[in-house]
Amino acid sequence: MCRSIKQLRLRDEVATDDEIAAAALQFVRKISGYRRPAPANAEVFEGAVREIAEVSRRMLDALAAAHPSAARR
């Protein structure tokens, strides 16, 4: 889909909030078709980035819980 989104679930590292936010931003840019939304769409665009980042963090934390070797940074 979007080649600039890197894999965040690594064996011995936990993704940082900044890495997750960057991936969420790339995802929203890709599916919306906007690099920067028009002012009228900025709130919706930024809200989508926040929500995707939150869901991604929860998912990654749940996956890390299944693998105790992953240590939180």
mmCIF file of the N, C-alpha and C atoms, coordinates in Angstrom:
data_MODEL
# 
_entry.id   MODEL 
# 
loop_
_atom_site.group_PDB 
_atom_site.id 
_atom_site.type_symbol 
_atom_site.label_atom_id 
_atom_site.label_alt_id 
_atom_site.label_comp_id 
_atom_site.label_asym_id 
_atom_site.label_entity_id 
_atom_site.label_seq_id 
_atom_site.pdbx_PDB_ins_code 
_atom_site.Cartn_x 
_atom_site.Cartn_y 
_atom_site.Cartn_z 
_atom_site.occupancy 
_atom_site.B_iso_or_equiv 
_atom_site.pdbx_formal_charge 
_atom_site.auth_seq_id 
_atom_site.auth_comp_id 
_atom_site.auth_asym_id 
_atom_site.auth_atom_id 
_atom_site.pdbx_PDB_model_num 
ATOM 1   N N  . MET A 1 1  ? 0.827   -1.188  0.000  1.00 0.00 ? 1  MET A N  1 
ATOM 2   C CA . MET A 1 1  ? 0.000   0.000   0.000  1.00 0.00 ? 1  MET A CA 1 
ATOM 3   C C  . MET A 1 1  ? 0.864   1.242   0.000  1.00 0.00 ? 1  MET A C  1 
ATOM 4   N N  . CYS A 1 2  ? 1.420   1.591   1.123  1.00 0.00 ? 2  CYS A N  1 
ATOM 5   C CA . CYS A 1 2  ? 2.231   2.804   1.219  1.00 0.00 ? 2  CYS A CA 1 
ATOM 6   C C  . CYS A 1 2  ? 3.639   2.397   1.618  1.00 0.00 ? 2  CYS A C  1 
ATOM 7   N N  . ARG A 1 3  ? 4.544   2.491   0.730  1.00 0.00 ? 3  ARG A N  1 
ATOM 8   C CA . ARG A 1 3  ? 5.890   1.975   0.968  1.00 0.00 ? 3  ARG A CA 1 
ATOM 9   C C  . ARG A 1 3  ? 6.667   2.741   2.025  1.00 0.00 ? 3  ARG A C  1 
ATOM 10  N N  . SER A 1 4  ? 6.266   3.974   2.328  1.00 0.00 ? 4  SER A N  1 
ATOM 11  C CA . SER A 1 4  ? 7.031   4.752   3.299  1.00 0.00 ? 4  SER A CA 1 
ATOM 12  C C  . SER A 1 4  ? 6.633   4.441   4.743  1.00 0.00 ? 4  SER A C  1 
ATOM 13  N N  . ILE A 1 5  ? 5.605   3.619   4.934  1.00 0.00 ? 5  ILE A N  1 
ATOM 14  C CA . ILE A 1 5  ? 5.239   3.205   6.288  1.00 0.00 ? 5  ILE A CA 1 
ATOM 15  C C  . ILE A 1 5  ? 6.094   2.004   6.638  1.00 0.00 ? 5  ILE A C  1 
ATOM 16  N N  . LYS A 1 6  ? 6.884   2.145   7.707  1.00 0.00 ? 6  LYS A N  1 
ATOM 17  C CA . LYS A 1 6  ? 7.770   1.044   8.071  1.00 0.00 ? 6  LYS A CA 1 
ATOM 18  C C  . LYS A 1 6  ? 7.116   0.140   9.102  1.00 0.00 ? 6  LYS A C  1 
ATOM 19  N N  . GLN A 1 7  ? 7.582   -1.082  9.151  1.00 0.00 ? 7  GLN A N  1 
ATOM 20  C CA . GLN A 1 7  ? 7.076   -2.035  10.134 1.00 0.00 ? 7  GLN A CA 1 
ATOM 21  C C  . GLN A 1 7  ? 7.450   -1.545  11.523 1.00 0.00 ? 7  GLN A C  1 
ATOM 22  N N  . LEU A 1 8  ? 6.481   -1.504  12.416 1.00 0.00 ? 8  LEU A N  1 
ATOM 23  C CA . LEU A 1 8  ? 6.728   -0.988  13.762 1.00 0.00 ? 8  LEU A CA 1 
ATOM 24  C C  . LEU A 1 8  ? 6.834   -2.089  14.813 1.00 0.00 ? 8  LEU A C  1 
ATOM 25  N N  . ARG A 1 9  ? 6.381   -3.279  14.498 1.00 0.00 ? 9  ARG A N  1 
ATOM 26  C CA . ARG A 1 9  ? 6.471   -4.367  15.465 1.00 0.00 ? 9  ARG A CA 1 
ATOM 27  C C  . ARG A 1 9  ? 7.774   -5.119  15.192 1.00 0.00 ? 9  ARG A C  1 
ATOM 28  N N  . LEU A 1 10 ? 8.737   -4.860  16.030 1.00 0.00 ? 10 LEU A N  1 
ATOM 29  C CA . LEU A 1 10 ? 10.036  -5.501  15.908 1.00 0.00 ? 10 LEU A CA 1 
ATOM 30  C C  . LEU A 1 10 ? 10.237  -6.434  17.098 1.00 0.00 ? 10 LEU A C  1 
ATOM 31  N N  . ARG A 1 11 ? 11.104  -7.380  16.951 1.00 0.00 ? 11 ARG A N  1 
ATOM 32  C CA . ARG A 1 11 ? 11.299  -8.398  17.971 1.00 0.00 ? 11 ARG A CA 1 
ATOM 33  C C  . ARG A 1 11 ? 11.728  -7.838  19.327 1.00 0.00 ? 11 ARG A C  1 
ATOM 34  N N  . ASP A 1 12 ? 12.723  -6.994  19.363 1.00 0.00 ? 12 ASP A N  1 
ATOM 35  C CA . ASP A 1 12 ? 13.279  -6.531  20.636 1.00 0.00 ? 12 ASP A CA 1 
ATOM 36  C C  . ASP A 1 12 ? 13.036  -5.055  20.919 1.00 0.00 ? 12 ASP A C  1 
ATOM 37  N N  . GLU A 1 13 ? 12.210  -4.413  20.110 1.00 0.00 ? 13 GLU A N  1 
ATOM 38  C CA . GLU A 1 13 ? 11.961  -2.984  20.302 1.00 0.00 ? 13 GLU A CA 1 
ATOM 39  C C  . GLU A 1 13 ? 10.473  -2.710  20.249 1.00 0.00 ? 13 GLU A C  1 
ATOM 40  N N  . VAL A 1 14 ? 10.062  -1.720  20.990 1.00 0.00 ? 14 VAL A N  1 
ATOM 41  C CA . VAL A 1 14 ? 8.669   -1.270  20.969 1.00 0.00 ? 14 VAL A CA 1 
ATOM 42  C C  . VAL A 1 14 ? 8.638   0.079   20.259 1.00 0.00 ? 14 VAL A C  1 
ATOM 43  N N  . ALA A 1 15 ? 7.681   0.240   19.378 1.00 0.00 ? 15 ALA A N  1 
ATOM 44  C CA . ALA A 1 15 ? 7.571   1.483   18.617 1.00 0.00 ? 15 ALA A CA 1 
ATOM 45  C C  . ALA A 1 15 ? 7.315   2.665   19.542 1.00 0.00 ? 15 ALA A C  1 
ATOM 46  N N  . THR A 1 16 ? 7.938   3.779   19.216 1.00 0.00 ? 16 THR A N  1 
ATOM 47  C CA . THR A 1 16 ? 7.714   5.008   19.980 1.00 0.00 ? 16 THR A CA 1 
ATOM 48  C C  . THR A 1 16 ? 6.415   5.658   19.523 1.00 0.00 ? 16 THR A C  1 
ATOM 49  N N  . ASP A 1 17 ? 5.897   6.559   20.337 1.00 0.00 ? 17 ASP A N  1 
ATOM 50  C CA . ASP A 1 17 ? 4.695   7.294   19.957 1.00 0.00 ? 17 ASP A CA 1 
ATOM 51  C C  . ASP A 1 17 ? 4.930   8.112   18.690 1.00 0.00 ? 17 ASP A C  1 
ATOM 52  N N  . ASP A 1 18 ? 6.129   8.655   18.539 1.00 0.00 ? 18 ASP A N  1 
ATOM 53  C CA . ASP A 1 18 ? 6.444   9.438   17.329 1.00 0.00 ? 18 ASP A CA 1 
ATOM 54  C C  . ASP A 1 18 ? 6.421   8.556   16.083 1.00 0.00 ? 18 ASP A C  1 
ATOM 55  N N  . GLU A 1 19 ? 6.944   7.342   16.182 1.00 0.00 ? 19 GLU A N  1 
ATOM 56  C CA . GLU A 1 19 ? 6.934   6.423   15.041 1.00 0.00 ? 19 GLU A CA 1 
ATOM 57  C C  . GLU A 1 19 ? 5.507   6.038   14.663 1.00 0.00 ? 19 GLU A C  1 
ATOM 58  N N  . ILE A 1 20 ? 4.685   5.800   15.664 1.00 0.00 ? 20 ILE A N  1 
ATOM 59  C CA . ILE A 1 20 ? 3.297   5.437   15.411 1.00 0.00 ? 20 ILE A CA 1 
ATOM 60  C C  . ILE A 1 20 ? 2.546   6.615   14.785 1.00 0.00 ? 20 ILE A C  1 
ATOM 61  N N  . ALA A 1 21 ? 2.762   7.820   15.297 1.00 0.00 ? 21 ALA A N  1 
ATOM 62  C CA . ALA A 1 21 ? 2.109   9.007   14.732 1.00 0.00 ? 21 ALA A CA 1 
ATOM 63  C C  . ALA A 1 21 ? 2.528   9.233   13.286 1.00 0.00 ? 21 ALA A C  1 
ATOM 64  N N  . ALA A 1 22 ? 3.795   9.024   12.979 1.00 0.00 ? 22 ALA A N  1 
ATOM 65  C CA . ALA A 1 22 ? 4.279   9.202   11.605 1.00 0.00 ? 22 ALA A CA 1 
ATOM 66  C C  . ALA A 1 22 ? 3.639   8.182   10.664 1.00 0.00 ? 22 ALA A C  1 
ATOM 67  N N  . ALA A 1 23 ? 3.502   6.949   11.116 1.00 0.00 ? 23 ALA A N  1 
ATOM 68  C CA . ALA A 1 23 ? 2.864   5.920   10.295 1.00 0.00 ? 23 ALA A CA 1 
ATOM 69  C C  . ALA A 1 23 ? 1.387   6.245   10.085 1.00 0.00 ? 23 ALA A C  1 
ATOM 70  N N  . ALA A 1 24 ? 0.724   6.705   11.136 1.00 0.00 ? 24 ALA A N  1 
ATOM 71  C CA . ALA A 1 24 ? -0.694  7.078   11.023 1.00 0.00 ? 24 ALA A CA 1 
ATOM 72  C C  . ALA A 1 24 ? -0.866  8.225   10.039 1.00 0.00 ? 24 ALA A C  1 
ATOM 73  N N  . LEU A 1 25 ? 0.014   9.206   10.099 1.00 0.00 ? 25 LEU A N  1 
ATOM 74  C CA . LEU A 1 25 ? -0.044  10.338  9.170  1.00 0.00 ? 25 LEU A CA 1 
ATOM 75  C C  . LEU A 1 25 ? 0.133   9.861   7.733  1.00 0.00 ? 25 LEU A C  1 
ATOM 76  N N  . GLN A 1 26 ? 1.099   8.988   7.492  1.00 0.00 ? 26 GLN A N  1 
ATOM 77  C CA . GLN A 1 26 ? 1.329   8.468   6.140  1.00 0.00 ? 26 GLN A CA 1 
ATOM 78  C C  . GLN A 1 26 ? 0.110   7.703   5.636  1.00 0.00 ? 26 GLN A C  1 
ATOM 79  N N  . PHE A 1 27 ? -0.502  6.930   6.522  1.00 0.00 ? 27 PHE A N  1 
ATOM 80  C CA . PHE A 1 27 ? -1.688  6.171   6.154  1.00 0.00 ? 27 PHE A CA 1 
ATOM 81  C C  . PHE A 1 27 ? -2.833  7.101   5.761  1.00 0.00 ? 27 PHE A C  1 
ATOM 82  N N  . VAL A 1 28 ? -3.096  8.112   6.567  1.00 0.00 ? 28 VAL A N  1 
ATOM 83  C CA . VAL A 1 28 ? -4.187  9.046   6.278  1.00 0.00 ? 28 VAL A CA 1 
ATOM 84  C C  . VAL A 1 28 ? -3.893  9.826   4.993  1.00 0.00 ? 28 VAL A C  1 
ATOM 85  N N  . ARG A 1 29 ? -2.649  10.209  4.795  1.00 0.00 ? 29 ARG A N  1 
ATOM 86  C CA . ARG A 1 29 ? -2.291  10.892  3.542  1.00 0.00 ? 29 ARG A CA 1 
ATOM 87  C C  . ARG A 1 29 ? -2.588  10.007  2.340  1.00 0.00 ? 29 ARG A C  1 
ATOM 88  N N  . LYS A 1 30 ? -2.235  8.728   2.468  1.00 0.00 ? 30 LYS A N  1 
ATOM 89  C CA . LYS A 1 30 ? -2.416  7.801   1.357  1.00 0.00 ? 30 LYS A CA 1 
ATOM 90  C C  . LYS A 1 30 ? -3.894  7.601   1.039  1.00 0.00 ? 30 LYS A C  1 
ATOM 91  N N  . ILE A 1 31 ? -4.702  7.323   2.054  1.00 0.00 ? 31 ILE A N  1 
ATOM 92  C CA . ILE A 1 31 ? -6.104  7.017   1.764  1.00 0.00 ? 31 ILE A CA 1 
ATOM 93  C C  . ILE A 1 31 ? -6.934  8.258   1.436  1.00 0.00 ? 31 ILE A C  1 
ATOM 94  N N  . SER A 1 32 ? -6.512  9.429   1.935  1.00 0.00 ? 32 SER A N  1 
ATOM 95  C CA . SER A 1 32 ? -7.264  10.656  1.642  1.00 0.00 ? 32 SER A CA 1 
ATOM 96  C C  . SER A 1 32 ? -6.844  11.287  0.322  1.00 0.00 ? 32 SER A C  1 
ATOM 97  N N  . GLY A 1 33 ? -5.620  11.023  -0.081 1.00 0.00 ? 33 GLY A N  1 
ATOM 98  C CA . GLY A 1 33 ? -5.107  11.662  -1.292 1.00 0.00 ? 33 GLY A CA 1 
ATOM 99  C C  . GLY A 1 33 ? -4.572  13.058  -1.054 1.00 0.00 ? 33 GLY A C  1 
ATOM 100 N N  . TYR A 1 34 ? -4.519  13.474  0.225  1.00 0.00 ? 34 TYR A N  1 
ATOM 101 C CA . TYR A 1 34 ? -4.029  14.812  0.571  1.00 0.00 ? 34 TYR A CA 1 
ATOM 102 C C  . TYR A 1 34 ? -2.705  14.716  1.304  1.00 0.00 ? 34 TYR A C  1 
ATOM 103 N N  . ARG A 1 35 ? -1.759  15.511  0.872  1.00 0.00 ? 35 ARG A N  1 
ATOM 104 C CA . ARG A 1 35 ? -0.537  15.660  1.674  1.00 0.00 ? 35 ARG A CA 1 
ATOM 105 C C  . ARG A 1 35 ? -0.840  16.599  2.842  1.00 0.00 ? 35 ARG A C  1 
ATOM 106 N N  . ARG A 1 36 ? -1.502  17.693  2.503  1.00 0.00 ? 36 ARG A N  1 
ATOM 107 C CA . ARG A 1 36 ? -2.019  18.649  3.499  1.00 0.00 ? 36 ARG A CA 1 
ATOM 108 C C  . ARG A 1 36 ? -3.458  18.942  3.107  1.00 0.00 ? 36 ARG A C  1 
ATOM 109 N N  . PRO A 1 37 ? -4.390  18.740  4.016  1.00 0.00 ? 37 PRO A N  1 
ATOM 110 C CA . PRO A 1 37 ? -5.788  18.992  3.659  1.00 0.00 ? 37 PRO A CA 1 
ATOM 111 C C  . PRO A 1 37 ? -6.089  20.487  3.608  1.00 0.00 ? 37 PRO A C  1 
ATOM 112 N N  . ALA A 1 38 ? -7.150  20.810  2.926  1.00 0.00 ? 38 ALA A N  1 
ATOM 113 C CA . ALA A 1 38 ? -7.649  22.191  2.919  1.00 0.00 ? 38 ALA A CA 1 
ATOM 114 C C  . ALA A 1 38 ? -8.078  22.535  4.342  1.00 0.00 ? 38 ALA A C  1 
ATOM 115 N N  . PRO A 1 39 ? -8.062  23.816  4.702  1.00 0.00 ? 39 PRO A N  1 
ATOM 116 C CA . PRO A 1 39 ? -8.469  24.208  6.054  1.00 0.00 ? 39 PRO A CA 1 
ATOM 117 C C  . PRO A 1 39 ? -9.827  23.633  6.469  1.00 0.00 ? 39 PRO A C  1 
ATOM 118 N N  . ALA A 1 40 ? -10.745 23.520  5.533  1.00 0.00 ? 40 ALA A N  1 
ATOM 119 C CA . ALA A 1 40 ? -12.067 22.981  5.844  1.00 0.00 ? 40 ALA A CA 1 
ATOM 120 C C  . ALA A 1 40 ? -12.017 21.507  6.251  1.00 0.00 ? 40 ALA A C  1 
ATOM 121 N N  . ASN A 1 41 ? -10.974 20.800  5.827  1.00 0.00 ? 41 ASN A N  1 
ATOM 122 C CA . ASN A 1 41 ? -10.842 19.376  6.128  1.00 0.00 ? 41 ASN A CA 1 
ATOM 123 C C  . ASN A 1 41 ? -9.782  19.069  7.181  1.00 0.00 ? 41 ASN A C  1 
ATOM 124 N N  . ALA A 1 42 ? -9.101  20.075  7.672  1.00 0.00 ? 42 ALA A N  1 
ATOM 125 C CA . ALA A 1 42 ? -7.968  19.858  8.581  1.00 0.00 ? 42 ALA A CA 1 
ATOM 126 C C  . ALA A 1 42 ? -8.378  19.137  9.863  1.00 0.00 ? 42 ALA A C  1 
ATOM 127 N N  . GLU A 1 43 ? -9.494  19.515  10.451 1.00 0.00 ? 43 GLU A N  1 
ATOM 128 C CA . GLU A 1 43 ? -9.920  18.902  11.715 1.00 0.00 ? 43 GLU A CA 1 
ATOM 129 C C  . GLU A 1 43 ? -10.217 17.412  11.534 1.00 0.00 ? 43 GLU A C  1 
ATOM 130 N N  . VAL A 1 44 ? -10.902 17.078  10.462 1.00 0.00 ? 44 VAL A N  1 
ATOM 131 C CA . VAL A 1 44 ? -11.220 15.675  10.187 1.00 0.00 ? 44 VAL A CA 1 
ATOM 132 C C  . VAL A 1 44 ? -9.947  14.888  9.909  1.00 0.00 ? 44 VAL A C  1 
ATOM 133 N N  . PHE A 1 45 ? -9.053  15.448  9.124  1.00 0.00 ? 45 PHE A N  1 
ATOM 134 C CA . PHE A 1 45 ? -7.784  14.821  8.768  1.00 0.00 ? 45 PHE A CA 1 
ATOM 135 C C  . PHE A 1 45 ? -6.960  14.553  10.031 1.00 0.00 ? 45 PHE A C  1 
ATOM 136 N N  . GLU A 1 46 ? -6.776  15.565  10.853 1.00 0.00 ? 46 GLU A N  1 
ATOM 137 C CA . GLU A 1 46 ? -5.979  15.421  12.077 1.00 0.00 ? 46 GLU A CA 1 
ATOM 138 C C  . GLU A 1 46 ? -6.635  14.472  13.071 1.00 0.00 ? 46 GLU A C  1 
ATOM 139 N N  . GLY A 1 47 ? -7.965  14.477  13.134 1.00 0.00 ? 47 GLY A N  1 
ATOM 140 C CA . GLY A 1 47 ? -8.676  13.549  13.997 1.00 0.00 ? 47 GLY A CA 1 
ATOM 141 C C  . GLY A 1 47 ? -8.458  12.110  13.569 1.00 0.00 ? 47 GLY A C  1 
ATOM 142 N N  . ALA A 1 48 ? -8.470  11.882  12.270 1.00 0.00 ? 48 ALA A N  1 
ATOM 143 C CA . ALA A 1 48 ? -8.224  10.536  11.749 1.00 0.00 ? 48 ALA A CA 1 
ATOM 144 C C  . ALA A 1 48 ? -6.807  10.073  12.103 1.00 0.00 ? 48 ALA A C  1 
ATOM 145 N N  . VAL A 1 49 ? -5.834  10.969  11.980 1.00 0.00 ? 49 VAL A N  1 
ATOM 146 C CA . VAL A 1 49 ? -4.453  10.625  12.337 1.00 0.00 ? 49 VAL A CA 1 
ATOM 147 C C  . VAL A 1 49 ? -4.374  10.235  13.810 1.00 0.00 ? 49 VAL A C  1 
ATOM 148 N N  . ARG A 1 50 ? -5.000  11.017  14.678 1.00 0.00 ? 50 ARG A N  1 
ATOM 149 C CA . ARG A 1 50 ? -4.989  10.719  16.127 1.00 0.00 ? 50 ARG A CA 1 
ATOM 150 C C  . ARG A 1 50 ? -5.639  9.368   16.425 1.00 0.00 ? 50 ARG A C  1 
ATOM 151 N N  . GLU A 1 51 ? -6.799  9.138   15.830 1.00 0.00 ? 51 GLU A N  1 
ATOM 152 C CA . GLU A 1 51 ? -7.515  7.888   16.090 1.00 0.00 ? 51 GLU A CA 1 
ATOM 153 C C  . GLU A 1 51 ? -6.733  6.674   15.604 1.00 0.00 ? 51 GLU A C  1 
ATOM 154 N N  . ILE A 1 52 ? -6.160  6.771   14.429 1.00 0.00 ? 52 ILE A N  1 
ATOM 155 C CA . ILE A 1 52 ? -5.381  5.652   13.891 1.00 0.00 ? 52 ILE A CA 1 
ATOM 156 C C  . ILE A 1 52 ? -4.148  5.412   14.749 1.00 0.00 ? 52 ILE A C  1 
ATOM 157 N N  . ALA A 1 53 ? -3.508  6.473   15.213 1.00 0.00 ? 53 ALA A N  1 
ATOM 158 C CA . ALA A 1 53 ? -2.344  6.318   16.099 1.00 0.00 ? 53 ALA A CA 1 
ATOM 159 C C  . ALA A 1 53 ? -2.747  5.639   17.409 1.00 0.00 ? 53 ALA A C  1 
ATOM 160 N N  . GLU A 1 54 ? -3.886  6.030   17.977 1.00 0.00 ? 54 GLU A N  1 
ATOM 161 C CA . GLU A 1 54 ? -4.347  5.422   19.237 1.00 0.00 ? 54 GLU A CA 1 
ATOM 162 C C  . GLU A 1 54 ? -4.654  3.942   19.069 1.00 0.00 ? 54 GLU A C  1 
ATOM 163 N N  . VAL A 1 55 ? -5.352  3.605   17.999 1.00 0.00 ? 55 VAL A N  1 
ATOM 164 C CA . VAL A 1 55 ? -5.683  2.200   17.742 1.00 0.00 ? 55 VAL A CA 1 
ATOM 165 C C  . VAL A 1 55 ? -4.406  1.406   17.474 1.00 0.00 ? 55 VAL A C  1 
ATOM 166 N N  . SER A 1 56 ? -3.488  2.002   16.754 1.00 0.00 ? 56 SER A N  1 
ATOM 167 C CA . SER A 1 56 ? -2.223  1.323   16.457 1.00 0.00 ? 56 SER A CA 1 
ATOM 168 C C  . SER A 1 56 ? -1.428  1.052   17.728 1.00 0.00 ? 56 SER A C  1 
ATOM 169 N N  . ARG A 1 57 ? -1.382  2.012   18.640 1.00 0.00 ? 57 ARG A N  1 
ATOM 170 C CA . ARG A 1 57 ? -0.674  1.830   19.917 1.00 0.00 ? 57 ARG A CA 1 
ATOM 171 C C  . ARG A 1 57 ? -1.300  0.682   20.705 1.00 0.00 ? 57 ARG A C  1 
ATOM 172 N N  . ARG A 1 58 ? -2.641  0.667   20.783 1.00 0.00 ? 58 ARG A N  1 
ATOM 173 C CA . ARG A 1 58 ? -3.312  -0.409  21.516 1.00 0.00 ? 58 ARG A CA 1 
ATOM 174 C C  . ARG A 1 58 ? -3.008  -1.772  20.898 1.00 0.00 ? 58 ARG A C  1 
ATOM 175 N N  . MET A 1 59 ? -3.032  -1.842  19.575 1.00 0.00 ? 59 MET A N  1 
ATOM 176 C CA . MET A 1 59 ? -2.744  -3.098  18.904 1.00 0.00 ? 59 MET A CA 1 
ATOM 177 C C  . MET A 1 59 ? -1.314  -3.545  19.167 1.00 0.00 ? 59 MET A C  1 
ATOM 178 N N  . LEU A 1 60 ? -0.358  -2.630  19.009 1.00 0.00 ? 60 LEU A N  1 
ATOM 179 C CA . LEU A 1 60 ? 1.039   -2.980  19.224 1.00 0.00 ? 60 LEU A CA 1 
ATOM 180 C C  . LEU A 1 60 ? 1.301   -3.385  20.671 1.00 0.00 ? 60 LEU A C  1 
ATOM 181 N N  . ASP A 1 61 ? 0.674   -2.705  21.618 1.00 0.00 ? 61 ASP A N  1 
ATOM 182 C CA . ASP A 1 61 ? 0.824   -3.075  23.024 1.00 0.00 ? 61 ASP A CA 1 
ATOM 183 C C  . ASP A 1 61 ? 0.261   -4.461  23.286 1.00 0.00 ? 61 ASP A C  1 
ATOM 184 N N  . ALA A 1 62 ? -0.867  -4.786  22.676 1.00 0.00 ? 62 ALA A N  1 
ATOM 185 C CA . ALA A 1 62 ? -1.471  -6.105  22.854 1.00 0.00 ? 62 ALA A CA 1 
ATOM 186 C C  . ALA A 1 62 ? -0.589  -7.183  22.234 1.00 0.00 ? 62 ALA A C  1 
ATOM 187 N N  . LEU A 1 63 ? -0.019  -6.898  21.073 1.00 0.00 ? 63 LEU A N  1 
ATOM 188 C CA . LEU A 1 63 ? 0.884   -7.863  20.440 1.00 0.00 ? 63 LEU A CA 1 
ATOM 189 C C  . LEU A 1 63 ? 2.139   -8.050  21.274 1.00 0.00 ? 63 LEU A C  1 
ATOM 190 N N  . ALA A 1 64 ? 2.659   -6.954  21.833 1.00 0.00 ? 64 ALA A N  1 
ATOM 191 C CA . ALA A 1 64 ? 3.865   -7.037  22.657 1.00 0.00 ? 64 ALA A CA 1 
ATOM 192 C C  . ALA A 1 64 ? 3.592   -7.852  23.913 1.00 0.00 ? 64 ALA A C  1 
ATOM 193 N N  . ALA A 1 65 ? 2.365   -7.767  24.449 1.00 0.00 ? 65 ALA A N  1 
ATOM 194 C CA . ALA A 1 65 ? 2.020   -8.522  25.651 1.00 0.00 ? 65 ALA A CA 1 
ATOM 195 C C  . ALA A 1 65 ? 2.079   -10.018 25.380 1.00 0.00 ? 65 ALA A C  1 
ATOM 196 N N  . ALA A 1 66 ? 1.844   -10.401 24.147 1.00 0.00 ? 66 ALA A N  1 
ATOM 197 C CA . ALA A 1 66 ? 1.911   -11.816 23.794 1.00 0.00 ? 66 ALA A CA 1 
ATOM 198 C C  . ALA A 1 66 ? 3.350   -12.295 23.669 1.00 0.00 ? 66 ALA A C  1 
ATOM 199 N N  . HIS A 1 67 ? 4.282   -11.357 23.589 1.00 0.00 ? 67 HIS A N  1 
ATOM 200 C CA . HIS A 1 67 ? 5.708   -11.681 23.467 1.00 0.00 ? 67 HIS A CA 1 
ATOM 201 C C  . HIS A 1 67 ? 6.466   -10.961 24.580 1.00 0.00 ? 67 HIS A C  1 
ATOM 202 N N  . PRO A 1 68 ? 6.630   -11.594 25.738 1.00 0.00 ? 68 PRO A N  1 
ATOM 203 C CA . PRO A 1 68 ? 7.239   -10.933 26.893 1.00 0.00 ? 68 PRO A CA 1 
ATOM 204 C C  . PRO A 1 68 ? 8.655   -10.422 26.655 1.00 0.00 ? 68 PRO A C  1 
ATOM 205 N N  . SER A 1 69 ? 9.318   -10.876 25.592 1.00 0.00 ? 69 SER A N  1 
ATOM 206 C CA . SER A 1 69 ? 10.691  -10.409 25.351 1.00 0.00 ? 69 SER A CA 1 
ATOM 207 C C  . SER A 1 69 ? 10.725  -8.960  24.890 1.00 0.00 ? 69 SER A C  1 
ATOM 208 N N  . ALA A 1 70 ? 9.586   -8.427  24.446 1.00 0.00 ? 70 ALA A N  1 
ATOM 209 C CA . ALA A 1 70 ? 9.547   -7.031  23.998 1.00 0.00 ? 70 ALA A CA 1 
ATOM 210 C C  . ALA A 1 70 ? 9.567   -6.122  25.227 1.00 0.00 ? 70 ALA A C  1 
ATOM 211 N N  . ALA A 1 71 ? 10.531  -5.234  25.260 1.00 0.00 ? 71 ALA A N  1 
ATOM 212 C CA . ALA A 1 71 ? 10.667  -4.307  26.394 1.00 0.00 ? 71 ALA A CA 1 
ATOM 213 C C  . ALA A 1 71 ? 10.237  -2.915  25.965 1.00 0.00 ? 71 ALA A C  1 
ATOM 214 N N  . ARG A 1 72 ? 9.499   -2.243  26.790 1.00 0.00 ? 72 ARG A N  1 
ATOM 215 C CA . ARG A 1 72 ? 9.018   -0.890  26.484 1.00 0.00 ? 72 ARG A CA 1 
ATOM 216 C C  . ARG A 1 72 ? 10.188  0.097   26.575 1.00 0.00 ? 72 ARG A C  1 
ATOM 217 N N  . ARG A 1 73 ? 10.268  1.015   25.614 1.00 0.00 ? 73 ARG A N  1 
ATOM 218 C CA . ARG A 1 73 ? 11.340  2.039   25.624 1.00 0.00 ? 73 ARG A CA 1 
ATOM 219 C C  . ARG A 1 73 ? 11.073  3.076   26.655 1.00 0.00 ? 73 ARG A C  1 
# 
